């Protein structure tokens, strides 16, 4: 189902748990329609060549913010559409998208490596699917780092030299959990170690952002599950439950004052009773297959964009959030 269909059906469906959640808790139908009606993001929305002073929105993160699609080969920046490019249009904020696919919190702060098969920083590479299988190739980022050796260093330089930043968004940490995919024993201990490391890195990232003098909104997008029926992903001790709790805890600490865009909740709502974001069209389809990759589709990116835009809107007009919460509780 396309978002256009959802816009139409959202006006017609007046009942149901999921429709209620989407309309009242997340406001995704209205915001999603607004974002979708803006049309495909133009190249200028990404501002790949513009200097920092010509942008007002700094987007940080991994492949989600980048809009990475592993089936685009050779890599082509014009075919990557991430949520920062989408929301920059209705929010009227020119974006400097410094994200890098495969980024981990360690590579973000330059204390470790990116996801296997990827490199970030001065000479980024990514793994894409070639005719003979996965292959690592050079990839161009949306903004040149201009000598910065990490995304964090670029962010610090951007905020220190840009007189007009209005918004910083970030999603980081999903790739940090990759070692769990091959874990066979002691996985609980490993998970705790990985999450503690992520918390420390997030504190460094936010301290750097606030230390630059930037006092505006910081919105962190959390992570969706690949299967909302899998207790290993979403249960009380599920991987994404713990990951998102870590992100929320550090982001909202008083000294950082950040907010969290609940991408997890939005994807769960759109996935409906099946709990399957692939079936809901939120993930990229693997060519010649009914299965999905883990990266979001254009619809998935629009849903992420809507959750971030909704949070930003609430920060600008806090009474709107209170009114929504009041209606939901009625």
BELURTA-V213573 format. One record per residue. PHI is phi in degrees with one decimal (NA if undefined). PSI is psi in degrees with one decimal (none if undefined). D_LAST is the distance of its C-alpha to the last C-alpha in Angstrom with 2 decimals. Layout:
phi->PHI psi->PSI d_last->D_LAST
phi->PHI psi->PSI d_last->D_LAST
This chain:
phi->NA psi->132.2 d_last->30.13
phi->-82.3 psi->163.5 d_last->30.44
phi->-65.9 psi->-29.4 d_last->27.78
phi->-60.5 psi->-45.0 d_last->28.93
phi->-60.7 psi->-40.4 d_last->28.05
phi->-64.6 psi->-36.2 d_last->24.59
phi->-62.1 psi->-43.2 d_last->24.13
phi->-69.6 psi->-48.7 d_last->25.16
phi->-68.4 psi->-30.5 d_last->23.34
phi->-62.2 psi->-29.0 d_last->20.11
phi->-77.8 psi->-26.0 d_last->20.18
phi->-90.8 psi->-29.8 d_last->21.01
phi->-84.4 psi->114.5 d_last->18.72
phi->-105.8 psi->-2.1 d_last->15.44
phi->-128.2 psi->169.9 d_last->14.72
phi->105.1 psi->142.0 d_last->15.22
phi->-59.9 psi->-45.7 d_last->14.03
phi->-71.7 psi->-40.4 d_last->16.28
phi->-61.7 psi->-39.8 d_last->15.58
phi->-62.4 psi->-45.9 d_last->11.83
phi->-63.8 psi->-42.9 d_last->13.00
phi->-64.6 psi->-44.3 d_last->15.73
phi->-71.9 psi->-49.1 d_last->13.99
phi->-91.5 psi->-41.9 d_last->10.99
phi->-80.7 psi->-40.6 d_last->12.37
phi->-108.5 psi->-21.7 d_last->15.96
phi->62.5 psi->29.3 d_last->16.29
phi->-76.9 psi->-30.2 d_last->19.43
phi->-64.2 psi->-50.0 d_last->20.02
phi->-64.1 psi->-48.2 d_last->20.26
phi->-69.9 psi->-38.9 d_last->22.16
phi->-62.2 psi->-40.8 d_last->24.19
phi->-64.2 psi->-41.4 d_last->25.29
phi->-60.9 psi->-46.3 d_last->26.26
phi->-66.9 psi->-43.8 d_last->28.26
phi->-65.8 psi->-36.8 d_last->29.82
phi->-68.5 psi->-17.6 d_last->30.82
phi->-70.7 psi->-14.7 d_last->32.80
phi->85.3 psi->176.9 d_last->35.23
phi->-60.3 psi->136.9 d_last->37.21
phi->-61.1 psi->138.0 d_last->37.71
phi->-84.2 psi->167.0 d_last->41.17
phi->-60.8 psi->-31.8 d_last->43.63
phi->-67.0 psi->-24.4 d_last->43.24
phi->-61.6 psi->-30.0 d_last->39.62
phi->-84.4 psi->-21.0 d_last->41.05
phi->49.4 psi->53.4 d_last->43.79
phi->-66.0 psi->-26.0 d_last->46.24
phi->-111.8 psi->-6.2 d_last->49.15
phi->-77.1 psi->142.7 d_last->47.66
phi->-68.1 psi->162.7 d_last->48.31
phi->-56.9 psi->-36.0 d_last->45.51
phi->-69.1 psi->-11.4 d_last->45.58
phi->-92.4 psi->2.9 d_last->44.58
phi->-121.4 psi->157.1 d_last->41.24
phi->-126.3 psi->3.1 d_last->38.11
phi->-137.2 psi->121.4 d_last->36.12
phi->-104.4 psi->117.5 d_last->37.45
phi->-105.7 psi->127.7 d_last->36.22
phi->-122.8 psi->152.8 d_last->37.31
phi->150.1 psi->-160.1 d_last->37.08
phi->-108.5 psi->-146.2 d_last->38.47
phi->-65.5 psi->-23.1 d_last->38.68
phi->-66.0 psi->-48.7 d_last->35.00
phi->-68.2 psi->-31.3 d_last->35.42
phi->-73.3 psi->-26.3 d_last->38.87
phi->76.5 psi->30.2 d_last->37.78
phi->-64.5 psi->138.0 d_last->40.59
phi->-129.4 psi->109.9 d_last->41.71
phi->-69.0 psi->-8.3 d_last->44.46
phi->-94.7 psi->-0.1 d_last->45.70
phi->-89.2 psi->109.3 d_last->46.81
phi->-144.4 psi->119.7 d_last->50.48
phi->-73.3 psi->159.2 d_last->52.12
phi->-55.2 psi->139.2 d_last->49.26
phi->-143.6 psi->108.2 d_last->48.28
phi->-58.4 psi->-29.4 d_last->45.89
phi->-69.3 psi->-14.7 d_last->45.24
phi->-101.4 psi->1.7 d_last->43.66
phi->-99.8 psi->121.1 d_last->41.21
phi->-124.1 psi->104.2 d_last->37.80
phi->-99.5 psi->168.1 d_last->35.44
phi->-59.5 psi->-31.0 d_last->32.01
phi->-61.5 psi->-40.1 d_last->33.61
phi->-65.6 psi->-34.6 d_last->35.65
phi->-70.4 psi->-48.3 d_last->32.69
phi->-77.7 psi->-17.3 d_last->30.41
phi->-62.7 psi->-25.5 d_last->33.40
phi->-74.1 psi->-60.0 d_last->33.56
phi->-66.7 psi->-27.4 d_last->30.21
phi->-83.0 psi->-9.1 d_last->30.13
phi->56.4 psi->47.2 d_last->33.75
phi->-125.2 psi->113.5 d_last->35.00
phi->-66.1 psi->131.9 d_last->38.36
phi->-108.2 psi->138.3 d_last->38.19
phi->-103.7 psi->102.6 d_last->40.79
phi->-93.4 psi->102.2 d_last->39.86
phi->-96.4 psi->10.2 d_last->41.83
phi->-65.5 psi->160.6 d_last->40.36
phi->-141.7 psi->125.6 d_last->42.75
phi->-63.4 psi->139.2 d_last->42.29
phi->86.1 psi->0.2 d_last->42.99
phi->-65.4 psi->135.4 d_last->42.27
phi->-108.1 psi->170.2 d_last->41.55
phi->-66.6 psi->-28.9 d_last->40.63
phi->-67.6 psi->-46.8 d_last->44.31
phi->-70.3 psi->-29.3 d_last->45.73
phi->-59.3 psi->-43.7 d_last->43.25
phi->-96.9 psi->4.0 d_last->44.78
phi->67.6 psi->40.6 d_last->48.21
phi->-116.3 psi->1.4 d_last->48.68
phi->-168.3 psi->-169.2 d_last->48.74
phi->-92.6 psi->159.8 d_last->48.71
phi->-78.2 psi->-177.4 d_last->46.24
phi->-56.9 psi->140.4 d_last->45.23
phi->-52.2 psi->133.6 d_last->48.45
phi->93.5 psi->-2.2 d_last->49.73
phi->-133.5 psi->151.3 d_last->48.30
phi->-136.9 psi->145.9 d_last->49.51
phi->-124.4 psi->172.3 d_last->47.92
phi->103.5 psi->-135.2 d_last->49.48
phi->-69.3 psi->-36.6 d_last->52.74
phi->-129.3 psi->74.1 d_last->53.59
phi->-70.5 psi->145.3 d_last->50.46
phi->-134.0 psi->160.6 d_last->50.78
phi->-144.1 psi->156.2 d_last->48.43
phi->-95.9 psi->123.1 d_last->48.84
phi->-124.1 psi->168.3 d_last->48.62
phi->-94.5 psi->115.0 d_last->49.69
phi->-96.8 psi->-173.5 d_last->53.23
phi->-66.5 psi->-23.8 d_last->55.40
phi->-110.3 psi->13.7 d_last->56.57
phi->117.7 psi->-168.7 d_last->53.33
phi->-63.1 psi->139.8 d_last->51.55
phi->-143.8 psi->140.1 d_last->53.49
phi->-90.2 psi->128.0 d_last->52.94
phi->-136.2 psi->156.3 d_last->53.53
phi->-63.7 psi->149.3 d_last->53.31
phi->-140.7 psi->140.9 d_last->50.18
phi->-90.7 psi->135.6 d_last->49.61
phi->-84.3 psi->167.8 d_last->46.60
phi->-73.8 psi->-28.6 d_last->44.85
phi->-128.0 psi->139.0 d_last->46.22
phi->-71.5 psi->138.2 d_last->49.59
phi->-78.6 psi->-11.5 d_last->49.44
phi->51.5 psi->48.3 d_last->52.62
phi->95.6 psi->-16.7 d_last->54.16
phi->-66.8 psi->137.9 d_last->51.05
phi->-94.3 psi->-5.3 d_last->51.38
phi->-149.7 psi->164.8 d_last->47.69
phi->-64.1 psi->-36.4 d_last->44.29
phi->-65.0 psi->-41.4 d_last->43.64
phi->-65.4 psi->-39.1 d_last->46.91
phi->-62.5 psi->-44.5 d_last->46.06
phi->-60.3 psi->-43.3 d_last->42.66
phi->-62.1 psi->-44.0 d_last->44.39
phi->-64.2 psi->-43.6 d_last->47.00
phi->-57.6 psi->-50.6 d_last->44.47
phi->-70.4 psi->-29.6 d_last->42.43
phi->-77.2 psi->-21.5 d_last->45.63
phi->-112.6 psi->-8.5 d_last->47.17
phi->-98.3 psi->119.5 d_last->44.27
phi->-81.5 psi->-7.9 d_last->43.56
phi->-129.0 psi->31.1 d_last->40.34
phi->-67.7 psi->134.0 d_last->37.90
phi->-113.8 psi->-18.0 d_last->34.29
phi->-157.7 psi->139.3 d_last->32.64
phi->-125.3 psi->124.9 d_last->33.62
phi->-116.5 psi->154.6 d_last->31.98
phi->-152.9 psi->141.3 d_last->33.22
phi->-136.6 psi->119.7 d_last->32.91
phi->-152.6 psi->144.2 d_last->35.49
phi->125.9 psi->-24.0 d_last->35.94
phi->-60.5 psi->-42.3 d_last->35.48
phi->-72.3 psi->-16.8 d_last->39.24
phi->-62.9 psi->-25.2 d_last->39.87
phi->-86.6 psi->2.0 d_last->38.96
phi->-53.9 psi->-38.5 d_last->41.68
phi->-57.8 psi->-21.5 d_last->44.10
phi->-69.5 psi->-21.8 d_last->41.81
phi->-66.5 psi->-26.6 d_last->42.65
phi->-111.7 psi->9.4 d_last->46.21
phi->-74.9 psi->135.5 d_last->45.64
phi->-119.5 psi->-19.7 d_last->47.25
phi->-153.0 psi->152.9 d_last->47.31
phi->63.4 psi->29.3 d_last->45.78
phi->-69.0 psi->-31.9 d_last->42.77
phi->-64.7 psi->-40.7 d_last->40.35
phi->-66.7 psi->-42.5 d_last->42.70
phi->-61.1 psi->-44.9 d_last->43.07
phi->-60.3 psi->-43.9 d_last->39.32
phi->-62.2 psi->-39.6 d_last->39.00
phi->-64.8 psi->-44.5 d_last->41.94
phi->-63.7 psi->-41.8 d_last->40.56
phi->-71.7 psi->-35.7 d_last->37.15
phi->-64.8 psi->-40.1 d_last->38.88
phi->-64.2 psi->-41.8 d_last->41.09
phi->-61.0 psi->-43.9 d_last->38.15
phi->-59.7 psi->-42.6 d_last->36.52
phi->-64.1 psi->-42.1 d_last->39.84
phi->-66.9 psi->-39.9 d_last->40.26
phi->-61.0 psi->-39.7 d_last->36.80
phi->-62.1 psi->-40.1 d_last->37.68
phi->-64.3 psi->-44.1 d_last->40.93
phi->-62.2 psi->-50.0 d_last->39.26
phi->-68.3 psi->-35.2 d_last->36.68
phi->-63.6 psi->-38.3 d_last->39.39
phi->-66.9 psi->-42.4 d_last->41.57
phi->-63.1 psi->-48.9 d_last->38.94
phi->-71.0 psi->-31.8 d_last->38.16
phi->-66.7 psi->-18.8 d_last->41.86
phi->-74.6 psi->-12.0 d_last->42.71
phi->100.6 psi->-6.9 d_last->41.06
phi->-68.3 psi->124.9 d_last->38.10
phi->-118.2 psi->8.1 d_last->35.09
phi->-81.6 psi->-170.7 d_last->32.69
phi->-66.8 psi->136.9 d_last->29.76
phi->-116.7 psi->121.1 d_last->30.43
phi->-120.0 psi->119.0 d_last->28.05
phi->-100.0 psi->126.1 d_last->28.86
phi->-86.8 psi->128.2 d_last->27.84
phi->-85.3 psi->-169.2 d_last->27.56
phi->-115.8 psi->141.4 d_last->28.96
phi->-83.4 psi->156.3 d_last->27.89
phi->-87.8 psi->160.1 d_last->29.35
phi->-88.0 psi->-18.5 d_last->31.87
phi->-151.6 psi->109.0 d_last->30.57
phi->-78.9 psi->3.3 d_last->27.09
phi->-103.3 psi->-2.9 d_last->28.47
phi->-90.3 psi->112.5 d_last->31.26
phi->-64.1 psi->-22.7 d_last->30.75
phi->-71.2 psi->-19.8 d_last->33.48
phi->-98.4 psi->-41.6 d_last->31.37
phi->-122.9 psi->-0.4 d_last->27.78
phi->-69.3 psi->-178.9 d_last->28.12
phi->-53.9 psi->-32.4 d_last->27.77
phi->-114.7 psi->21.3 d_last->31.20
phi->-66.3 psi->156.4 d_last->31.12
phi->-61.0 psi->-46.0 d_last->32.92
phi->-74.6 psi->-29.3 d_last->30.07
phi->-61.0 psi->-48.2 d_last->27.77
phi->-69.2 psi->-40.6 d_last->30.49
phi->-59.9 psi->-49.0 d_last->31.39
phi->-69.4 psi->-31.2 d_last->27.95
phi->-65.7 psi->-39.1 d_last->27.53
phi->-64.2 psi->-46.4 d_last->30.89
phi->-60.0 psi->-45.0 d_last->30.02
phi->-66.1 psi->-41.4 d_last->26.79
phi->-60.4 psi->-49.3 d_last->28.64
phi->-73.7 psi->-42.7 d_last->31.50
phi->-58.7 psi->-40.1 d_last->29.75
phi->-92.9 psi->6.3 d_last->27.37
phi->-56.9 psi->141.7 d_last->30.15
phi->-53.9 psi->-36.2 d_last->30.45
phi->-71.0 psi->-16.3 d_last->33.89
phi->-105.9 psi->-34.7 d_last->32.69
phi->61.2 psi->32.6 d_last->29.28
phi->-87.9 psi->168.0 d_last->28.28
phi->-123.2 psi->156.7 d_last->24.99
phi->-113.2 psi->128.0 d_last->24.35
phi->-87.3 psi->120.4 d_last->23.38
phi->-83.5 psi->74.7 d_last->21.85
phi->-64.0 psi->-37.8 d_last->24.20
phi->-55.2 psi->-52.0 d_last->24.04
phi->-64.5 psi->-37.2 d_last->20.35
phi->-66.1 psi->-45.6 d_last->20.89
phi->-65.4 psi->-37.8 d_last->23.94
phi->-62.8 psi->-41.9 d_last->22.36
phi->-65.3 psi->-44.8 d_last->19.60
phi->-69.7 psi->-25.4 d_last->22.33
phi->-74.5 psi->-18.7 d_last->24.60
phi->64.3 psi->-155.4 d_last->22.35
phi->-65.1 psi->-24.4 d_last->23.48
phi->-71.9 psi->-26.2 d_last->27.03
phi->67.5 psi->17.1 d_last->26.30
phi->-113.7 psi->101.5 d_last->29.26
phi->-66.2 psi->-23.0 d_last->29.08
phi->-66.7 psi->-48.9 d_last->32.61
phi->-62.0 psi->-32.0 d_last->31.70
phi->-79.1 psi->-4.0 d_last->28.79
phi->83.0 psi->15.2 d_last->31.38
phi->-86.9 psi->-13.1 d_last->30.21
phi->-117.9 psi->155.9 d_last->33.60
phi->-65.1 psi->132.1 d_last->37.14
phi->-77.5 psi->136.8 d_last->39.08
phi->-72.9 psi->128.9 d_last->42.45
phi->-52.9 psi->137.6 d_last->45.12
phi->60.0 psi->33.9 d_last->46.50
phi->-152.0 psi->156.5 d_last->43.96
phi->-89.8 psi->-7.6 d_last->40.61
phi->-81.9 psi->168.6 d_last->39.75
phi->-122.9 psi->152.8 d_last->38.08
phi->-77.1 psi->174.5 d_last->39.02
phi->-87.7 psi->-10.3 d_last->36.62
phi->-82.7 psi->149.9 d_last->36.27
phi->-71.9 psi->146.2 d_last->33.47
phi->-77.1 psi->-178.5 d_last->34.30
phi->-60.1 psi->-40.5 d_last->33.77
phi->-63.6 psi->-43.1 d_last->30.38
phi->-61.0 psi->-41.7 d_last->29.64
phi->-63.1 psi->-37.4 d_last->30.81
phi->-64.9 psi->-37.5 d_last->28.57
phi->-67.5 psi->-43.0 d_last->25.50
phi->-60.4 psi->-45.0 d_last->26.77
phi->-59.0 psi->-40.8 d_last->27.41
phi->-64.8 psi->-39.6 d_last->23.92
phi->-66.8 psi->-38.8 d_last->22.42
phi->-68.8 psi->-44.9 d_last->25.05
phi->-62.7 psi->-37.5 d_last->24.61
phi->-63.7 psi->-42.5 d_last->20.85
phi->-65.9 psi->-41.6 d_last->21.60
phi->-63.4 psi->-41.8 d_last->24.39
phi->-60.8 psi->-41.1 d_last->22.31
phi->-64.9 psi->-34.8 d_last->19.85
phi->-68.6 psi->-33.5 d_last->23.00
phi->-79.1 psi->-32.3 d_last->24.32
phi->-134.8 psi->75.0 d_last->21.19
phi->-59.5 psi->-24.5 d_last->19.06
phi->-66.7 psi->-26.1 d_last->16.72
phi->-64.0 psi->-39.3 d_last->15.60
phi->-66.7 psi->-41.2 d_last->14.40
phi->-64.0 psi->-40.2 d_last->12.49
phi->-63.3 psi->-40.9 d_last->10.83
phi->-64.5 psi->-41.1 d_last->10.07
phi->-65.8 psi->-37.2 d_last->8.75
phi->-63.7 psi->-44.7 d_last->6.41
phi->-65.7 psi->-37.9 d_last->5.23
phi->-66.6 psi->-32.3 d_last->5.53
phi->-83.8 psi->-7.3 d_last->3.77
phi->-75.1 psi->none d_last->0.00
